[in-house]
Amino acid sequence: MDDMYFESRAIAREIAPKGKRLTGILPRVGLAAVVVAMGLAACGSSTTTTASTRASTGRAGTFNVMVNFTGATTVQGSFTTPTVGATCAQYATSSLEWTIGLGPEVGNPVLVDGVDINFLIGLPQSTFHGAGAYTGNVVSGLTVGLDSFAGTASTLTIKNDGSGNASFTNYIGTTSSADESGTMTWTCSG
């Protein structure tokens, strides 16, 4: 477990006995950060991964993500992961969700096509303007197998229904110095 998990538990213990309730925008952002730090509960198989949705909100959607990576390691397959407590349409309009982004459980790779992968597709709140196209450093935290990859040549398109696609080109491996490129396409239900 990481330090963020224990820190969030300590905060919860500190607040609970005092009977205080967190409300408003700031606690939602804090909660979202904790959700990201603790993960989105995705686990894997070689073709499809199922993840639990956030039952507490009753509104969470589910992404079906298809990946196609080429270069140092070829990976083709899919997995599912929940939205972060939002319907698909809300996900396409809320800057909070795109600050969090989309990808496998943070810190826990998902097994696709026999290879552990992890990535985060995200945007800063200040940049997000809803459905449309984005460029720059939108794909980060990319790991394929035992190698991590970094770069800034990536794009993102989000549709009004929460579906979309992202791509990255010529990310360089930190261990192998090899290139990795790829696309991620997703649909959203819920």
PAPANU-284007 format. One record per residue (C-alpha): x, y, z; residue in one letter; chain. Coordinates in Angstrom, 1 decimal, padded with zeros to 4 digits, always signed. Layout:
REM residues N
<<X,Y,Z>,'A','A'>
...
END
This chain:
REM residues 190
<<+000.0,+000.0,+000.0>,'M','A'>
<<+001.3,+003.5,-000.7>,'D','A'>
<<+001.5,+006.5,+001.6>,'D','A'>
<<-001.5,+008.2,+000.0>,'M','A'>
<<-003.7,+005.3,+001.2>,'Y','A'>
<<-002.6,+005.6,+004.8>,'F','A'>
<<-002.8,+009.3,+004.7>,'E','A'>
<<-006.4,+009.2,+003.4>,'S','A'>
<<-007.3,+006.7,+006.2>,'R','A'>
<<-005.7,+009.0,+008.8>,'A','A'>
<<-007.8,+012.0,+007.5>,'I','A'>
<<-010.9,+009.9,+007.6>,'A','A'>
<<-010.3,+008.8,+011.2>,'R','A'>
<<-009.5,+012.4,+012.2>,'E','A'>
<<-012.8,+013.7,+010.7>,'I','A'>
<<-015.2,+010.9,+011.7>,'A','A'>
<<-015.1,+011.3,+015.5>,'P','A'>
<<-015.7,+015.0,+015.3>,'K','A'>
<<-018.9,+014.4,+013.3>,'G','A'>
<<-017.8,+016.8,+010.5>,'K','A'>
<<-019.1,+016.3,+007.0>,'R','A'>
<<-017.1,+017.4,+003.9>,'L','A'>
<<-019.2,+019.1,+001.2>,'T','A'>
<<-018.6,+021.3,-001.8>,'G','A'>
<<-016.1,+021.3,-004.7>,'I','A'>
<<-012.8,+021.0,-002.7>,'L','A'>
<<-013.7,+017.8,-000.9>,'P','A'>
<<-014.9,+016.3,-004.3>,'R','A'>
<<-011.5,+017.1,-005.8>,'V','A'>
<<-009.8,+015.6,-002.7>,'G','A'>
<<-012.0,+012.5,-002.9>,'L','A'>
<<-011.2,+012.2,-006.6>,'A','A'>
<<-007.5,+012.4,-005.8>,'A','A'>
<<-007.9,+009.6,-003.2>,'V','A'>
<<-009.9,+007.5,-005.7>,'V','A'>
<<-007.1,+007.9,-008.2>,'V','A'>
<<-004.4,+007.1,-005.6>,'A','A'>
<<-006.2,+004.0,-004.4>,'M','A'>
<<-007.1,+002.9,-007.9>,'G','A'>
<<-010.2,+002.3,-009.9>,'L','A'>
<<-010.5,-001.5,-009.2>,'A','A'>
<<-009.6,-002.8,-012.6>,'A','A'>
<<-008.0,-006.2,-012.9>,'C','A'>
<<-007.0,-008.1,-015.9>,'G','A'>
<<-007.2,-011.1,-018.2>,'S','A'>
<<-005.6,-011.4,-021.6>,'S','A'>
<<-008.6,-010.1,-023.5>,'T','A'>
<<-011.1,-008.5,-021.2>,'T','A'>
<<-010.8,-007.0,-017.7>,'T','A'>
<<-013.9,-006.3,-015.6>,'T','A'>
<<-013.9,-003.7,-012.9>,'A','A'>
<<-016.4,-002.7,-010.3>,'S','A'>
<<-018.3,+000.5,-010.5>,'T','A'>
<<-018.8,+003.0,-007.7>,'R','A'>
<<-022.0,+001.8,-006.2>,'A','A'>
<<-022.1,+004.7,-003.8>,'S','A'>
<<-023.1,+007.2,-006.5>,'T','A'>
<<-025.3,+004.8,-008.5>,'G','A'>
<<-024.3,+006.8,-011.6>,'R','A'>
<<-021.0,+005.4,-012.6>,'A','A'>
<<-020.5,+004.4,-016.2>,'G','A'>
<<-018.1,+001.8,-017.6>,'T','A'>
<<-015.5,+002.2,-020.3>,'F','A'>
<<-014.6,-000.6,-022.7>,'N','A'>
<<-011.1,+000.3,-023.8>,'V','A'>
<<-009.3,-001.2,-026.8>,'M','A'>
<<-005.6,-000.8,-027.1>,'V','A'>
<<-003.2,-001.3,-030.0>,'N','A'>
<<+000.5,-000.7,-029.1>,'F','A'>
<<+003.4,-001.2,-031.5>,'T','A'>
<<+007.1,-000.8,-031.3>,'G','A'>
<<+009.2,-002.2,-028.5>,'A','A'>
<<+006.2,-004.5,-027.5>,'T','A'>
<<+003.1,-005.2,-029.5>,'T','A'>
<<-000.1,-005.3,-027.5>,'V','A'>
<<-003.6,-005.7,-028.9>,'Q','A'>
<<-006.7,-006.3,-026.7>,'G','A'>
<<-009.2,-004.7,-024.4>,'S','A'>
<<-010.3,-004.2,-020.8>,'F','A'>
<<-013.1,-002.5,-018.9>,'T','A'>
<<-012.8,+000.1,-016.2>,'T','A'>
<<-015.4,+002.4,-014.5>,'P','A'>
<<-015.8,+006.1,-014.9>,'T','A'>
<<-015.1,+008.0,-011.8>,'V','A'>
<<-018.6,+008.2,-010.4>,'G','A'>
<<-020.1,+009.9,-013.4>,'A','A'>
<<-022.4,+009.0,-016.3>,'T','A'>
<<-020.8,+008.9,-019.7>,'C','A'>
<<-022.4,+012.2,-020.7>,'A','A'>
<<-021.1,+013.8,-017.5>,'Q','A'>
<<-017.7,+012.4,-018.2>,'Y','A'>
<<-017.6,+014.3,-021.5>,'A','A'>
<<-018.5,+017.6,-019.9>,'T','A'>
<<-016.9,+017.6,-016.4>,'S','A'>
<<-013.4,+019.0,-016.0>,'S','A'>
<<-013.1,+017.1,-012.7>,'L','A'>
<<-013.2,+013.7,-014.4>,'E','A'>
<<-010.7,+014.7,-017.1>,'W','A'>
<<-008.3,+015.9,-014.5>,'T','A'>
<<-008.5,+012.3,-013.2>,'I','A'>
<<-008.5,+010.8,-016.7>,'G','A'>
<<-009.0,+007.3,-018.0>,'L','A'>
<<-006.8,+004.2,-017.8>,'G','A'>
<<-006.2,+001.0,-015.9>,'P','A'>
<<-006.1,+001.1,-012.1>,'E','A'>
<<-003.5,+003.6,-011.0>,'V','A'>
<<-000.3,+001.8,-010.0>,'G','A'>
<<-001.7,-001.6,-010.9>,'N','A'>
<<-001.2,-002.6,-014.5>,'P','A'>
<<-003.8,-004.6,-016.4>,'V','A'>
<<-003.0,-007.7,-018.3>,'L','A'>
<<-003.8,-007.3,-022.0>,'V','A'>
<<-002.6,-009.7,-024.7>,'D','A'>
<<-000.4,-011.4,-022.1>,'G','A'>
<<+001.4,-008.1,-021.3>,'V','A'>
<<+001.0,-005.9,-018.2>,'D','A'>
<<+000.2,-002.3,-019.3>,'I','A'>
<<-000.6,+000.9,-017.6>,'N','A'>
<<-001.3,+004.4,-018.8>,'F','A'>
<<-003.3,+007.5,-017.9>,'L','A'>
<<-005.1,+009.7,-020.4>,'I','A'>
<<-005.8,+013.0,-018.7>,'G','A'>
<<-006.0,+016.8,-019.0>,'L','A'>
<<-005.5,+019.7,-016.6>,'P','A'>
<<-008.8,+021.2,-015.5>,'Q','A'>
<<-007.7,+024.5,-016.9>,'S','A'>
<<-007.3,+023.0,-020.4>,'T','A'>
<<-010.5,+020.9,-020.5>,'F','A'>
<<-013.4,+022.4,-022.6>,'H','A'>
<<-015.6,+019.4,-023.1>,'G','A'>
<<-016.0,+017.2,-026.2>,'A','A'>
<<-013.4,+017.9,-028.8>,'G','A'>
<<-009.8,+017.4,-029.7>,'A','A'>
<<-006.7,+017.9,-027.6>,'Y','A'>
<<-003.0,+017.6,-028.2>,'T','A'>
<<+000.2,+017.6,-026.1>,'G','A'>
<<+001.0,+015.5,-023.1>,'N','A'>
<<-002.3,+013.8,-022.7>,'V','A'>
<<-001.0,+010.2,-022.4>,'V','A'>
<<+001.3,+009.7,-019.4>,'S','A'>
<<+002.4,+007.0,-016.9>,'G','A'>
<<+002.8,+004.5,-019.8>,'L','A'>
<<+004.3,+001.1,-018.9>,'T','A'>
<<+004.4,-001.9,-021.2>,'V','A'>
<<+005.8,-005.0,-019.7>,'G','A'>
<<+008.7,-004.0,-017.5>,'L','A'>
<<+009.6,-000.8,-019.3>,'D','A'>
<<+008.2,+002.7,-018.7>,'S','A'>
<<+007.8,+005.1,-021.7>,'F','A'>
<<+007.7,+008.8,-021.8>,'A','A'>
<<+007.0,+011.4,-024.4>,'G','A'>
<<+004.7,+014.3,-025.3>,'T','A'>
<<+003.5,+013.5,-028.8>,'A','A'>
<<-000.1,+012.4,-027.9>,'S','A'>
<<-003.6,+013.3,-028.9>,'T','A'>
<<-007.1,+012.9,-027.5>,'L','A'>
<<-010.6,+013.2,-028.9>,'T','A'>
<<-013.6,+013.0,-026.6>,'I','A'>
<<-017.2,+012.7,-028.0>,'K','A'>
<<-020.4,+014.0,-026.3>,'N','A'>
<<-021.3,+010.4,-025.2>,'D','A'>
<<-018.0,+009.9,-023.3>,'G','A'>
<<-016.4,+007.7,-025.9>,'S','A'>
<<-013.2,+008.7,-027.6>,'G','A'>
<<-009.7,+007.8,-028.6>,'N','A'>
<<-006.2,+008.8,-027.8>,'A','A'>
<<-002.8,+008.1,-029.4>,'S','A'>
<<+000.8,+008.5,-028.6>,'F','A'>
<<+003.8,+008.4,-030.9>,'T','A'>
<<+007.5,+007.5,-030.4>,'N','A'>
<<+007.5,+007.4,-026.6>,'Y','A'>
<<+011.0,+006.4,-025.5>,'I','A'>
<<+011.6,+003.5,-023.0>,'G','A'>
<<+013.4,+004.5,-019.9>,'T','A'>
<<+015.0,+001.1,-019.6>,'T','A'>
<<+015.3,-000.1,-023.2>,'S','A'>
<<+015.5,+003.3,-025.1>,'S','A'>
<<+013.2,+001.6,-027.6>,'A','A'>
<<+010.2,+003.4,-029.1>,'D','A'>
<<+006.5,+002.6,-028.4>,'E','A'>
<<+003.5,+004.0,-030.2>,'S','A'>
<<-000.1,+003.2,-029.8>,'G','A'>
<<-003.8,+004.0,-029.9>,'T','A'>
<<-006.5,+003.6,-027.2>,'M','A'>
<<-010.2,+003.7,-028.3>,'T','A'>
<<-013.1,+003.5,-025.9>,'W','A'>
<<-016.8,+003.3,-025.7>,'T','A'>
<<-018.8,+004.3,-022.6>,'C','A'>
<<-022.0,+002.8,-021.2>,'S','A'>
<<-024.0,+004.0,-018.3>,'G','A'>
END
